[in-house]
Amino acid sequence: MTGCADKVSESSSDNSKVVFVDIDVDTEKIPEIVFMKYTLYNKYASGNEGYEVQFTDRDGDIYCIQDISGDSYYSITQIYDDFRADRLEDKKTGKSCDKSEIDENFGRLCEVCSDKDYEIVKSDFMPDVEYDSVAWYGCYYDKDGEFRVITLHKSEGESLNSNSETANGIYSWFDGILKS
């Protein structure tokens, strides 16, 4: 299956458009981290700087990492590496979702990755005030075993949906389990 990935900067605060690249998605291997929400706090919007990362592992456990000091940011690559090295066990929230929901939505994520027309729809309108930046990601492995992410949804003062009802459905489901 061919897929798409978007460029994710080390701070996860990029504003890049999703760019299609020819990647074969490994549909058989669900990564250790499957879905992730990354919030970069803007001190003018929320009174704090820093970040919060919430993610679910392939078993349905939900984790939360937060640092509001604003001293540094935790890259997605570093989160993934630390999780695989069992350094984030203390970040488990005690909340979880059904593993079958993870499996089902991962299958739907693979469908999104095969859509060559997939993109996050940017608006011509950008608000005058600064807001926190929030991105929801789906994670997968390519056929070479490399960990990849695709942006499912963004919020930067306004909600930026994708052009895929499947991706929007995954985002809504994941956001719902984080709020429950």
MARMARTOR-136580 format. One record per atom (N, C-alpha, C, O): residue number from 1; atom name; x, y, z. Coordinates in steps of 0.001 Angstrom, whole numbers. Layout:
BEGIN
<rec NUM,CA,<X,Y,Z>> ...
***
This chain:
BEGIN
<rec 1,N,<846,-1171,0>> <rec 1,CA,<0,0,0>> <rec 1,C,<891,1233,0>> <rec 1,O,<1847,1317,770>> <rec 2,N,<578,2170,-851>> <rec 2,CA,<1338,3402,-906>> <rec 2,C,<768,4377,101>> <rec 2,O,<-418,4318,426>> <rec 3,N,<1614,5287,606>> <rec 3,CA,<1110,6178,1648>> <rec 3,C,<1658,7566,1563>> <rec 3,O,<2479,7890,705>> <rec 4,N,<1189,8375,2467>> <rec 4,CA,<1674,9735,2534>> <rec 4,C,<2149,10019,3937>> <rec 4,O,<1693,9408,4903>> <rec 5,N,<3051,10936,4032>> <rec 5,CA,<3551,11378,5332>> <rec 5,C,<3771,12860,5224>> <rec 5,O,<3994,13389,4135>> <rec 6,N,<3709,13525,6337>> <rec 6,CA,<4003,14938,6248>> <rec 6,C,<5248,15237,7055>> <rec 6,O,<5595,14524,7996>> <rec 7,N,<5896,16293,6668>> <rec 7,CA,<7101,16723,7355>> <rec 7,C,<6715,17197,8746>> <rec 7,O,<5835,18044,8896>> <rec 8,N,<7362,16660,9749>> <rec 8,CA,<7099,17074,11115>> <rec 8,C,<8409,17575,11679>> <rec 8,O,<9379,16826,11796>> <rec 9,N,<8428,18843,12025>> <rec 9,CA,<9664,19410,12560>> <rec 9,C,<9938,18858,13949>> <rec 9,O,<9052,18267,14566>> <rec 10,N,<11135,19039,14439>> <rec 10,CA,<11517,18521,15742>> <rec 10,C,<10674,19102,16858>> <rec 10,O,<10478,18438,17876>> <rec 11,N,<10176,20299,16710>> <rec 11,CA,<9346,20882,17760>> <rec 11,C,<7866,20631,17521>> <rec 11,O,<7035,20968,18364>> <rec 12,N,<7532,20045,16384>> <rec 12,CA,<6145,19777,15997>> <rec 12,C,<5325,21047,15839>> <rec 12,O,<4098,21009,15926>> <rec 13,N,<5986,22161,15609>> <rec 13,CA,<5243,23411,15465>> <rec 13,C,<5265,23918,14032>> <rec 13,O,<4996,25093,13782>> <rec 14,N,<5585,23036,13089>> <rec 14,CA,<5659,23491,11712>> <rec 14,C,<4277,23838,11185>> <rec 14,O,<3257,23424,11736>> <rec 15,N,<4269,24595,10122>> <rec 15,CA,<3030,24953,9458>> <rec 15,C,<3001,24385,8053>> <rec 15,O,<2318,24918,7178>> <rec 16,N,<3742,23300,7831>> <rec 16,CA,<3860,22763,6495>> <rec 16,C,<2594,22047,6056>> <rec 16,O,<1860,21487,6871>> <rec 17,N,<2361,22077,4782>> <rec 17,CA,<1251,21363,4189>> <rec 17,C,<1644,19893,4114>> <rec 17,O,<2824,19564,3985>> <rec 18,N,<658,19018,4196>> <rec 18,CA,<928,17598,4018>> <rec 18,C,<1405,17408,2588>> <rec 18,O,<755,17864,1648>> <rec 19,N,<2524,16744,2422>> <rec 19,CA,<3104,16526,1113>> <rec 19,C,<3111,15029,846>> <rec 19,O,<3603,14258,1670>> <rec 20,N,<2574,14608,-287>> <rec 20,CA,<2557,13184,-609>> <rec 20,C,<3947,12720,-989>> <rec 20,O,<4626,13323,-1820>> <rec 21,N,<4347,11642,-362>> <rec 21,CA,<5595,10977,-732>> <rec 21,C,<5266,9509,-919>> <rec 21,O,<4378,8974,-255>> <rec 22,N,<5971,8871,-1808>> <rec 22,CA,<5697,7479,-2132>> <rec 22,C,<6305,6581,-1071>> <rec 22,O,<7499,6286,-1099>> <rec 23,N,<5465,6146,-128>> <rec 23,CA,<5908,5293,965>> <rec 23,C,<4983,4086,1022>> <rec 23,O,<3763,4224,928>> <rec 24,N,<5556,2928,1172>> <rec 24,CA,<4761,1731,1364>> <rec 24,C,<4471,1575,2846>> <rec 24,O,<5391,1416,3648>> <rec 25,N,<3196,1620,3213>> <rec 25,CA,<2780,1496,4603>> <rec 25,C,<2740,18,4966>> <rec 25,O,<2181,-797,4232>> <rec 26,N,<3335,-319,6096>> <rec 26,CA,<3245,-1676,6613>> <rec 26,C,<1909,-1794,7340>> <rec 26,O,<1788,-1388,8496>> <rec 27,N,<918,-2344,6670>> <rec 27,CA,<-427,-2433,7230>> <rec 27,C,<-553,-3545,8261>> <rec 27,O,<-1552,-3617,8977>> <rec 28,N,<439,-4401,8343>> <rec 28,CA,<388,-5533,9264>> <rec 28,C,<961,-5206,10635>> <rec 28,O,<620,-5870,11614>> <rec 29,N,<1819,-4205,10730>> <rec 29,CA,<2493,-3911,11990>> <rec 29,C,<2005,-2565,12541>> <rec 29,O,<2294,-1507,11982>> <rec 30,N,<1273,-2630,13627>> <rec 30,CA,<800,-1415,14279>> <rec 30,C,<1928,-896,15170>> <rec 30,O,<2468,-1652,15977>> <rec 31,N,<2290,373,15037>> <rec 31,CA,<3403,897,15851>> <rec 31,C,<3055,973,17333>> <rec 31,O,<1883,931,17708>> <rec 32,N,<4063,1082,18155>> <rec 32,CA,<3879,1170,19610>> <rec 32,C,<3020,2368,19986>> <rec 32,O,<2161,2257,20861>> <rec 33,N,<3235,3505,19347>> <rec 33,CA,<2396,4697,19497>> <rec 33,C,<1561,4797,18228>> <rec 33,O,<2100,4785,17122>> <rec 34,N,<222,4898,18392>> <rec 34,CA,<-637,4857,17207>> <rec 34,C,<-1254,6217,16890>> <rec 34,O,<-1258,6638,15733>> <rec 35,N,<-1770,6901,17895>> <rec 35,CA,<-2380,8211,17680>> <rec 35,C,<-1845,9188,18709>> <rec 35,O,<-1615,8825,19863>> <rec 36,N,<-1645,10441,18284>> <rec 36,CA,<-999,11429,19147>> <rec 36,C,<-1636,12804,18948>> <rec 36,O,<-1992,13197,17836>> <rec 37,N,<-1766,13511,20056>> <rec 37,CA,<-2201,14920,20036>> <rec 37,C,<-1065,15724,20662>> <rec 37,O,<-653,15448,21789>> <rec 38,N,<-563,16711,19937>> <rec 38,CA,<564,17521,20394>> <rec 38,C,<111,18975,20473>> <rec 38,O,<-258,19576,19464>> <rec 39,N,<142,19530,21678>> <rec 39,CA,<-258,20915,21894>> <rec 39,C,<961,21744,22258>> <rec 39,O,<1692,21409,23190>> <rec 40,N,<1178,22817,21526>> <rec 40,CA,<2209,23802,21856>> <rec 40,C,<1485,25015,22426>> <rec 40,O,<730,25692,21729>> <rec 41,N,<1730,25273,23700>> <rec 41,CA,<1067,26402,24354>> <rec 41,C,<1741,27705,23973>> <rec 41,O,<2967,27802,23921>> <rec 42,N,<919,28695,23711>> <rec 42,CA,<1393,30033,23414>> <rec 42,C,<1161,30878,24660>> <rec 42,O,<28,30990,25130>> <rec 43,N,<2210,31465,25192>> <rec 43,CA,<2056,32193,26463>> <rec 43,C,<1062,33340,26370>> <rec 43,O,<486,33733,27385>> <rec 44,N,<848,33883,25182>> <rec 44,CA,<-110,34975,25036>> <rec 44,C,<-1540,34458,24979>> <rec 44,O,<-2475,35180,25325>> <rec 45,N,<-1715,33219,24546>> <rec 45,CA,<-3050,32642,24447>> <rec 45,C,<-3470,31954,25739>> <rec 45,O,<-4611,32103,26176>> <rec 46,N,<-2561,31201,26354>> <rec 46,CA,<-2948,30400,27510>> <rec 46,C,<-2268,30818,28801>> <rec 46,O,<-2562,30271,29863>> <rec 47,N,<-1377,31766,28722>> <rec 47,CA,<-668,32200,29923>> <rec 47,C,<546,31355,30242>> <rec 47,O,<1301,31676,31159>> <rec 48,N,<740,30295,29510>> <rec 48,CA,<1882,29394,29700>> <rec 48,C,<2590,29165,28383>> <rec 48,O,<2017,29340,27308>> <rec 49,N,<3832,28775,28485>> <rec 49,CA,<4554,28271,27332>> <rec 49,C,<4752,26794,27578>> <rec 49,O,<4466,26302,28670>> <rec 50,N,<5228,26094,26597>> <rec 50,CA,<5516,24688,26764>> <rec 50,C,<4650,23832,25877>> <rec 50,O,<4197,24267,24818>> <rec 51,N,<4419,22598,26321>> <rec 51,CA,<3700,21647,25486>> <rec 51,C,<2978,20612,26337>> <rec 51,O,<3253,20444,27525>> <rec 52,N,<2047,19929,25689>> <rec 52,CA,<1408,18755,26247>> <rec 52,C,<1248,17761,25107>> <rec 52,O,<790,18114,24020>> <rec 53,N,<1627,16525,25364>> <rec 53,CA,<1479,15462,24380>> <rec 53,C,<625,14372,24999>> <rec 53,O,<917,13880,26089>> <rec 54,N,<-424,14005,24299>> <rec 54,CA,<-1255,12882,24705>> <rec 54,C,<-1202,11864,23577>> <rec 54,O,<-1303,12221,22403>> <rec 55,N,<-1043,10591,23938>> <rec 55,CA,<-1024,9574,22894>> <rec 55,C,<-1543,8256,23423>> <rec 55,O,<-1622,8024,24629>> <rec 56,N,<-1895,7402,22477>> <rec 56,CA,<-2338,6066,22822>> <rec 56,C,<-1365,5056,22233>> <rec 56,O,<-880,5210,21112>> <rec 57,N,<-1092,4019,23020>> <rec 57,CA,<-255,2951,22497>> <rec 57,C,<-1140,1933,21786>> <rec 57,O,<-2363,2074,21776>> <rec 58,N,<-540,929,21202>> <rec 58,CA,<-1298,-37,20414>> <rec 58,C,<-2201,-930,21260>> <rec 58,O,<-3059,-1630,20723>> <rec 59,N,<-2013,-910,22585>> <rec 59,CA,<-2886,-1673,23474>> <rec 59,C,<-4069,-841,23972>> <rec 59,O,<-4957,-1376,24635>> <rec 60,N,<-4094,451,23665>> <rec 60,CA,<-5190,1317,24063>> <rec 60,C,<-4915,2165,25288>> <rec 60,O,<-5760,2970,25679>> <rec 61,N,<-3745,2003,25909>> <rec 61,CA,<-3401,2834,27064>> <rec 61,C,<-3114,4261,26613>> <rec 61,O,<-2523,4486,25557>> <rec 62,N,<-3545,5226,27434>> <rec 62,CA,<-3371,6636,27102>> <rec 62,C,<-2309,7238,28016>> <rec 62,O,<-2297,6996,29223>> <rec 63,N,<-1424,8025,27420>> <rec 63,CA,<-299,8656,28114>> <rec 63,C,<-415,10163,27974>> <rec 63,O,<-1017,10667,27026>> <rec 64,N,<173,10879,28934>> <rec 64,CA,<197,12338,28873>> <rec 64,C,<1547,12843,29387>> <rec 64,O,<1990,12475,30475>> <rec 65,N,<2177,13678,28595>> <rec 65,CA,<3450,14306,28945>> <rec 65,C,<3214,15806,28882>> <rec 65,O,<2663,16312,27904>> <rec 66,N,<3631,16521,29927>> <rec 66,CA,<3390,17959,29932>> <rec 66,C,<4588,18699,30522>> <rec 66,O,<5177,18270,31514>> <rec 67,N,<4928,19803,29896>> <rec 67,CA,<5964,20691,30406>> <rec 67,C,<5535,22106,30058>> <rec 67,O,<5495,22478,28885>> <rec 68,N,<5219,22888,31067>> <rec 68,CA,<4772,24259,30797>> <rec 68,C,<5852,25283,31121>> <rec 68,O,<5570,26473,31258>> <rec 69,N,<7086,24813,31242>> <rec 69,CA,<8175,25748,31521>> <rec 69,C,<8586,26531,30285>> <rec 69,O,<9090,27648,30391>> <rec 70,N,<8370,25946,29115>> <rec 70,CA,<8751,26612,27885>> <rec 70,C,<10233,26555,27595>> <rec 70,O,<10704,27195,26655>> <rec 71,N,<10991,25785,28400>> <rec 71,CA,<12438,25704,28212>> <rec 71,C,<12837,24900,26982>> <rec 71,O,<13818,25222,26311>> <rec 72,N,<12075,23856,26690>> <rec 72,CA,<12403,23023,25530>> <rec 72,C,<11145,22288,25088>> <rec 72,O,<10131,22295,25785>> <rec 73,N,<11222,21665,23941>> <rec 73,CA,<10111,20905,23407>> <rec 73,C,<10553,19480,23150>> <rec 73,O,<11719,19218,22853>> <rec 74,N,<9633,18589,23266>> <rec 74,CA,<9856,17160,23137>> <rec 74,C,<9458,16751,21728>> <rec 74,O,<8276,16796,21386>> <rec 75,N,<10407,16360,20916>> <rec 75,CA,<10096,16013,19533>> <rec 75,C,<9350,14690,19462>> <rec 75,O,<9467,13853,20357>> <rec 76,N,<8600,14511,18418>> <rec 76,CA,<7870,13264,18204>> <rec 76,C,<8846,12098,18123>> <rec 76,O,<8578,11027,18668>> <rec 77,N,<9954,12292,17462>> <rec 77,CA,<10969,11238,17361>> <rec 77,C,<11499,10852,18736>> <rec 77,O,<11674,9666,19019>> <rec 78,N,<11754,11826,19584>> <rec 78,CA,<12264,11531,20925>> <rec 78,C,<11205,10845,21788>> <rec 78,O,<11527,9945,22564>> <rec 79,N,<9955,11260,21657>> <rec 79,CA,<8865,10602,22383>> <rec 79,C,<8804,9132,21986>> <rec 79,O,<8728,8248,22839>> <rec 80,N,<8839,8887,20691>> <rec 80,CA,<8791,7515,20183>> <rec 80,C,<9977,6696,20715>> <rec 80,O,<9795,5572,21183>> <rec 81,N,<11176,7256,20641>> <rec 81,CA,<12370,6545,21132>> <rec 81,C,<12279,6278,22635>> <rec 81,O,<12609,5182,23087>> <rec 82,N,<11840,7262,23404>> <rec 82,CA,<11717,7084,24857>> <rec 82,C,<10629,6069,25209>> <rec 82,O,<10779,5300,26159>> <rec 83,N,<9554,6066,24456>> <rec 83,CA,<8495,5092,24715>> <rec 83,C,<8999,3673,24457>> <rec 83,O,<8769,2770,25261>> <rec 84,N,<9681,3488,23344>> <rec 84,CA,<10216,2156,23018>> <rec 84,C,<11248,1697,24037>> <rec 84,O,<11431,495,24229>> <rec 85,N,<11922,2631,24692>> <rec 85,CA,<12927,2304,25708>> <rec 85,C,<12307,2229,27113>> <rec 85,O,<13034,2194,28106>> <rec 86,N,<10978,2204,27199>> <rec 86,CA,<10252,2099,28476>> <rec 86,C,<10547,3234,29452>> <rec 86,O,<10537,3026,30665>> <rec 87,N,<10811,4443,28926>> <rec 87,CA,<11072,5582,29793>> <rec 87,C,<9836,6449,30047>> <rec 87,O,<9937,7494,30690>> <rec 88,N,<8680,6026,29551>> <rec 88,CA,<7472,6843,29721>> <rec 88,C,<6377,6117,30494>> <rec 88,O,<5230,6562,30497>> <rec 89,N,<6705,5032,31133>> <rec 89,CA,<5714,4258,31888>> <rec 89,C,<5017,5123,32940>> <rec 89,O,<3829,4938,33200>> <rec 90,N,<5739,6058,33543>> <rec 90,CA,<5152,6923,34570>> <rec 90,C,<4205,7976,33984>> <rec 90,O,<3566,8712,34737>> <rec 91,N,<4106,8057,32666>> <rec 91,CA,<3222,9021,32010>> <rec 91,C,<1865,8406,31656>> <rec 91,O,<1008,9081,31086>> <rec 92,N,<1669,7125,31992>> <rec 92,CA,<402,6453,31739>> <rec 92,C,<-666,7102,32609>> <rec 92,O,<-461,7296,33808>> <rec 93,N,<-1808,7441,32009>> <rec 93,CA,<-2847,8179,32725>> <rec 93,C,<-3815,7305,33501>> <rec 93,O,<-4544,7806,34358>> <rec 94,N,<-3835,6037,33226>> <rec 94,CA,<-4833,5164,33830>> <rec 94,C,<-6098,5090,32984>> <rec 94,O,<-6976,4268,33248>> <rec 95,N,<-6193,5946,31968>> <rec 95,CA,<-7306,5908,31025>> <rec 95,C,<-6913,5021,29853>> <rec 95,O,<-5732,4874,29540>> <rec 96,N,<-7911,4435,29210>> <rec 96,CA,<-7617,3611,28036>> <rec 96,C,<-8838,3551,27139>> <rec 96,O,<-9928,3990,27506>> <rec 97,N,<-8631,3000,25965>> <rec 97,CA,<-9736,2728,25056>> <rec 97,C,<-9614,1278,24619>> <rec 97,O,<-8582,640,24827>> <rec 98,N,<-10641,782,24031>> <rec 98,CA,<-10672,-609,23607>> <rec 98,C,<-9653,-850,22488>> <rec 98,O,<-9583,-84,21526>> <rec 99,N,<-8880,-1904,22624>> <rec 99,CA,<-7864,-2235,21619>> <rec 99,C,<-8479,-2444,20235>> <rec 99,O,<-7860,-2123,19220>> <rec 100,N,<-9697,-2981,20200>> <rec 100,CA,<-10348,-3194,18899>> <rec 100,C,<-10599,-1860,18192>> <rec 100,O,<-10580,-1804,16962>> <rec 101,N,<-10836,-782,18955>> <rec 101,CA,<-10997,545,18354>> <rec 101,C,<-9674,1036,17768>> <rec 101,O,<-9648,1654,16703>> <rec 102,N,<-8579,756,18471>> <rec 102,CA,<-7256,1118,17947>> <rec 102,C,<-7021,390,16625>> <rec 102,O,<-6632,1005,15633>> <rec 103,N,<-7259,-919,16617>> <rec 103,CA,<-7036,-1726,15416>> <rec 103,C,<-7898,-1235,14255>> <rec 103,O,<-7414,-1105,13131>> <rec 104,N,<-9172,-964,14527>> <rec 104,CA,<-10085,-494,13488>> <rec 104,C,<-9639,850,12921>> <rec 104,O,<-9615,1037,11705>> <rec 105,N,<-9287,1785,13803>> <rec 105,CA,<-8879,3111,13334>> <rec 105,C,<-7498,3089,12687>> <rec 105,O,<-7218,3917,11820>> <rec 106,N,<-6632,2165,13086>> <rec 106,CA,<-5358,2021,12382>> <rec 106,C,<-5607,1557,10946>> <rec 106,O,<-4953,2037,10020>> <rec 107,N,<-6541,635,10757>> <rec 107,CA,<-6896,210,9399>> <rec 107,C,<-7413,1372,8567>> <rec 107,O,<-7093,1494,7384>> <rec 108,N,<-8216,2226,9197>> <rec 108,CA,<-8725,3412,8510>> <rec 108,C,<-7585,4390,8201>> <rec 108,O,<-7580,5038,7154>> <rec 109,N,<-6616,4489,9128>> <rec 109,CA,<-5448,5339,8900>> <rec 109,C,<-4669,4878,7667>> <rec 109,O,<-4207,5700,6876>> <rec 110,N,<-4529,3574,7509>> <rec 110,CA,<-3837,3041,6330>> <rec 110,C,<-4550,3439,5047>> <rec 110,O,<-3900,3689,4031>> <rec 111,N,<-5897,3500,5080>> <rec 111,CA,<-6664,3972,3919>> <rec 111,C,<-6314,5426,3606>> <rec 111,O,<-6123,5786,2445>> <rec 112,N,<-6232,6259,4642>> <rec 112,CA,<-5892,7671,4454>> <rec 112,C,<-4511,7795,3819>> <rec 112,O,<-4299,8621,2932>> <rec 113,N,<-3579,6972,4277>> <rec 113,CA,<-2208,7040,3762>> <rec 113,C,<-2105,6648,2295>> <rec 113,O,<-1123,6980,1632>> <rec 114,N,<-3106,5948,1786>> <rec 114,CA,<-3067,5545,375>> <rec 114,C,<-3729,6569,-543>> <rec 114,O,<-3753,6384,-1760>> <rec 115,N,<-4259,7633,20>> <rec 115,CA,<-4963,8658,-752>> <rec 115,C,<-3982,9720,-1233>> <rec 115,O,<-3503,10532,-441>> <rec 116,N,<-3685,9714,-2530>> <rec 116,CA,<-2707,10653,-3090>> <rec 116,C,<-3207,12101,-3065>> <rec 116,O,<-2414,13031,-3206>> <rec 117,N,<-4514,12295,-2888>> <rec 117,CA,<-5069,13644,-2859>> <rec 117,C,<-5234,14175,-1443>> <rec 117,O,<-5758,15272,-1251>> <rec 118,N,<-4793,13412,-453>> <rec 118,CA,<-4984,13790,941>> <rec 118,C,<-4208,15063,1288>> <rec 118,O,<-3053,15227,895>> <rec 119,N,<-4862,15959,2031>> <rec 119,CA,<-4188,17150,2534>> <rec 119,C,<-5005,17774,3657>> <rec 119,O,<-6208,17541,3776>> <rec 120,N,<-4332,18565,4469>> <rec 120,CA,<-5004,19400,5452>> <rec 120,C,<-5417,20663,4715>> <rec 120,O,<-4591,21316,4076>> <rec 121,N,<-6683,21000,4804>> <rec 121,CA,<-7214,22131,4055>> <rec 121,C,<-6930,23409,4836>> <rec 121,O,<-7440,23611,5938>> <rec 122,N,<-6116,24253,4247>> <rec 122,CA,<-5768,25541,4851>> <rec 122,C,<-6819,26574,4483>> <rec 122,O,<-7368,26568,3382>> <rec 123,N,<-7079,27441,5414>> <rec 123,CA,<-8029,28516,5198>> <rec 123,C,<-7279,29771,4772>> <rec 123,O,<-6110,29957,5108>> <rec 124,N,<-7961,30614,4040>> <rec 124,CA,<-7362,31904,3688>> <rec 124,C,<-7396,32851,4876>> <rec 124,O,<-6638,33820,4933>> <rec 125,N,<-8277,32564,5822>> <rec 125,CA,<-8428,33398,6998>> <rec 125,C,<-7497,32910,8099>> <rec 125,O,<-7517,31729,8445>> <rec 126,N,<-6701,33783,8640>> <rec 126,CA,<-5891,33461,9813>> <rec 126,C,<-6201,34516,10870>> <rec 126,O,<-6193,35712,10577>> <rec 127,N,<-6472,34083,12087>> <rec 127,CA,<-6860,35036,13134>> <rec 127,C,<-5730,36012,13465>> <rec 127,O,<-4552,35705,13284>> <rec 128,N,<-6109,37184,13949>> <rec 128,CA,<-5139,38220,14301>> <rec 128,C,<-4470,37954,15640>> <rec 128,O,<-3385,38477,15899>> <rec 129,N,<-5087,37162,16487>> <rec 129,CA,<-4521,36876,17802>> <rec 129,C,<-3775,35537,17774>> <rec 129,O,<-4029,34683,16925>> <rec 130,N,<-2866,35381,18708>> <rec 130,CA,<-2099,34143,18770>> <rec 130,C,<-2840,33118,19620>> <rec 130,O,<-3404,33446,20664>> <rec 131,N,<-2831,31876,19157>> <rec 131,CA,<-3501,30781,19838>> <rec 131,C,<-2506,29661,20088>> <rec 131,O,<-1412,29637,19524>> <rec 132,N,<-2912,28735,20947>> <rec 132,CA,<-2138,27511,21088>> <rec 132,C,<-2212,26753,19764>> <rec 132,O,<-3205,26857,19043>> <rec 133,N,<-1185,26005,19447>> <rec 133,CA,<-1141,25194,18234>> <rec 133,C,<-1327,23735,18621>> <rec 133,O,<-583,23203,19445>> <rec 134,N,<-2323,23091,18022>> <rec 134,CA,<-2629,21701,18351>> <rec 134,C,<-2666,20891,17066>> <rec 134,O,<-3267,21310,16077>> <rec 135,N,<-2016,19721,17082>> <rec 135,CA,<-2041,18826,15931>> <rec 135,C,<-2342,17409,16397>> <rec 135,O,<-1831,16952,17419>> <rec 136,N,<-3176,16728,15633>> <rec 136,CA,<-3513,15330,15884>> <rec 136,C,<-2853,14510,14781>> <rec 136,O,<-3000,14809,13596>> <rec 137,N,<-2127,13476,15183>> <rec 137,CA,<-1367,12656,14246>> <rec 137,C,<-1796,11194,14301>> <rec 137,O,<-2254,10696,15330>> <rec 138,N,<-1638,10537,13187>> <rec 138,CA,<-1713,9083,13119>> <rec 138,C,<-310,8588,12839>> <rec 138,O,<432,9220,12088>> <rec 139,N,<65,7465,13432>> <rec 139,CA,<1427,6946,13309>> <rec 139,C,<1407,5581,12616>> <rec 139,O,<457,4812,12765>> <rec 140,N,<2449,5296,11872>> <rec 140,CA,<2552,4016,11186>> <rec 140,C,<4017,3725,10881>> <rec 140,O,<4883,4585,11047>> <rec 141,N,<4276,2512,10437>> <rec 141,CA,<5597,2141,9945>> <rec 141,C,<5529,2028,8436>> <rec 141,O,<4534,1572,7873>> <rec 142,N,<6613,2453,7785>> <rec 142,CA,<6697,2183,6360>> <rec 142,C,<7282,779,6175>> <rec 142,O,<7655,123,7148>> <rec 143,N,<7358,334,4945>> <rec 143,CA,<7839,-1031,4667>> <rec 143,C,<9294,-1229,5069>> <rec 143,O,<9742,-2368,5205>> <rec 144,N,<10047,-132,5264>> <rec 144,CA,<11431,-230,5727>> <rec 144,C,<11521,-228,7246>> <rec 144,O,<12617,-257,7805>> <rec 145,N,<10363,-195,7920>> <rec 145,CA,<10335,-209,9376>> <rec 145,C,<10539,1143,10018>> <rec 145,O,<10732,1223,11231>> <rec 146,N,<10503,2218,9230>> <rec 146,CA,<10676,3575,9759>> <rec 146,C,<9362,4086,10328>> <rec 146,O,<8308,3928,9712>> <rec 147,N,<9426,4700,11509>> <rec 147,CA,<8270,5291,12162>> <rec 147,C,<7910,6585,11437>> <rec 147,O,<8771,7437,11221>> <rec 148,N,<6650,6732,11065>> <rec 148,CA,<6170,7906,10329>> <rec 148,C,<4898,8436,10971>> <rec 148,O,<4204,7706,11680>> <rec 149,N,<4594,9692,10728>> <rec 149,CA,<3334,10285,11178>> <rec 149,C,<2669,11011,10024>> <rec 149,O,<3320,11466,9083>> <rec 150,N,<1361,11103,10127>> <rec 150,CA,<573,11887,9186>> <rec 150,C,<-359,12770,10014>> <rec 150,O,<-961,12304,10981>> <rec 151,N,<-478,14019,9642>> <rec 151,CA,<-1360,14946,10346>> <rec 151,C,<-2799,14662,9948>> <rec 151,O,<-3136,14609,8765>> <rec 152,N,<-3643,14480,10962>> <rec 152,CA,<-5064,14234,10731>> <rec 152,C,<-5897,15498,10885>> <rec 152,O,<-6941,15641,10249>> <rec 153,N,<-5435,16415,11730>> <rec 153,CA,<-6199,17619,12032>> <rec 153,C,<-5266,18623,12693>> <rec 153,O,<-4301,18233,13351>> <rec 154,N,<-5543,19906,12524>> <rec 154,CA,<-4775,20963,13188>> <rec 154,C,<-5723,22033,13695>> <rec 154,O,<-6823,22224,13176>> <rec 155,N,<-5266,22714,14714>> <rec 155,CA,<-6007,23854,15236>> <rec 155,C,<-4995,24925,15603>> <rec 155,O,<-4138,24728,16465>> <rec 156,N,<-5111,26054,14935>> <rec 156,CA,<-4224,27192,15193>> <rec 156,C,<-5076,28452,15200>> <rec 156,O,<-4880,29357,14389>> <rec 157,N,<-6021,28493,16127>> <rec 157,CA,<-6960,29606,16168>> <rec 157,C,<-8202,29309,15367>> <rec 157,O,<-9237,29950,15554>> <rec 158,N,<-8111,28364,14493>> <rec 158,CA,<-9247,27858,13750>> <rec 158,C,<-8991,26382,13488>> <rec 158,O,<-7851,25921,13527>> <rec 159,N,<-10044,25661,13227>> <rec 159,CA,<-9949,24231,13009>> <rec 159,C,<-9603,23963,11549>> <rec 159,O,<-10298,24428,10646>> <rec 160,N,<-8528,23214,11321>> <rec 160,CA,<-8105,22880,9971>> <rec 160,C,<-8312,21389,9752>> <rec 160,O,<-7507,20570,10195>> <rec 161,N,<-9399,21042,9065>> <rec 161,CA,<-9708,19649,8777>> <rec 161,C,<-8965,19178,7551>> <rec 161,O,<-8384,19973,6813>> <rec 162,N,<-8990,17885,7342>> <rec 162,CA,<-8423,17339,6117>> <rec 162,C,<-9521,17277,5069>> <rec 162,O,<-10686,17553,5353>> <rec 163,N,<-9141,16918,3874>> <rec 163,CA,<-10114,16749,2798>> <rec 163,C,<-10636,15312,2760>> <rec 163,O,<-11261,14914,1777>> <rec 164,N,<-10391,14529,3810>> <rec 164,CA,<-10803,13126,3871>> <rec 164,C,<-11768,12906,5032>> <rec 164,O,<-11437,13178,6186>> <rec 165,N,<-12958,12413,4716>> <rec 165,CA,<-13919,12095,5771>> <rec 165,C,<-13378,11000,6691>> <rec 165,O,<-13687,10986,7882>> <rec 166,N,<-12579,10091,6152>> <rec 166,CA,<-11992,9030,6970>> <rec 166,C,<-11038,9626,7997>> <rec 166,O,<-11110,9287,9178>> <rec 167,N,<-10145,10511,7561>> <rec 167,CA,<-9203,11160,8485>> <rec 167,C,<-9952,12000,9510>> <rec 167,O,<-9602,11988,10690>> <rec 168,N,<-10976,12730,9078>> <rec 168,CA,<-11758,13539,10000>> <rec 168,C,<-12474,12656,11024>> <rec 168,O,<-12623,13046,12182>> <rec 169,N,<-12913,11479,10604>> <rec 169,CA,<-13551,10541,11519>> <rec 169,C,<-12570,9998,12554>> <rec 169,O,<-12923,9855,13724>> <rec 170,N,<-11347,9696,12135>> <rec 170,CA,<-10315,9225,13068>> <rec 170,C,<-10013,10318,14083>> <rec 170,O,<-9947,10054,15284>> <rec 171,N,<-9831,11542,13605>> <rec 171,CA,<-9581,12677,14496>> <rec 171,C,<-10703,12815,15524>> <rec 171,O,<-10430,12953,16717>> <rec 172,N,<-11957,12780,15082>> <rec 172,CA,<-13095,12941,15999>> <rec 172,C,<-13120,11831,17036>> <rec 172,O,<-13357,12089,18216>> <rec 173,N,<-12878,10597,16606>> <rec 173,CA,<-12841,9472,17539>> <rec 173,C,<-11731,9666,18575>> <rec 173,O,<-11967,9537,19776>> <rec 174,N,<-10526,9974,18106>> <rec 174,CA,<-9389,10109,19015>> <rec 174,C,<-9587,11282,19977>> <rec 174,O,<-9315,11150,21170>> <rec 175,N,<-10049,12406,19484>> <rec 175,CA,<-10305,13545,20350>> <rec 175,C,<-11358,13194,21397>> <rec 175,O,<-11259,13632,22543>> <rec 176,N,<-12344,12423,21023>> <rec 176,CA,<-13373,11994,21950>> <rec 176,C,<-12841,11105,23071>> <rec 176,O,<-13242,11259,24224>> <rec 177,N,<-11937,10173,22741>> <rec 177,CA,<-11418,9304,23810>> <rec 177,C,<-10503,10088,24741>> <rec 177,O,<-10405,9757,25923>> <rec 178,N,<-9834,11118,24236>> <rec 178,CA,<-8985,11931,25117>> <rec 178,C,<-9829,12769,26070>> <rec 178,O,<-9402,13050,27190>> <rec 179,N,<-11005,13164,25644>> <rec 179,CA,<-11875,13995,26478>> <rec 179,C,<-12713,13179,27458>> <rec 179,O,<-13243,13727,28424>> <rec 180,N,<-12835,11882,27218>> <rec 180,CA,<-13703,11075,28098>> <rec 180,C,<-13055,10751,29422>> <rec 180,O,<-13662,10083,30259>> 
***
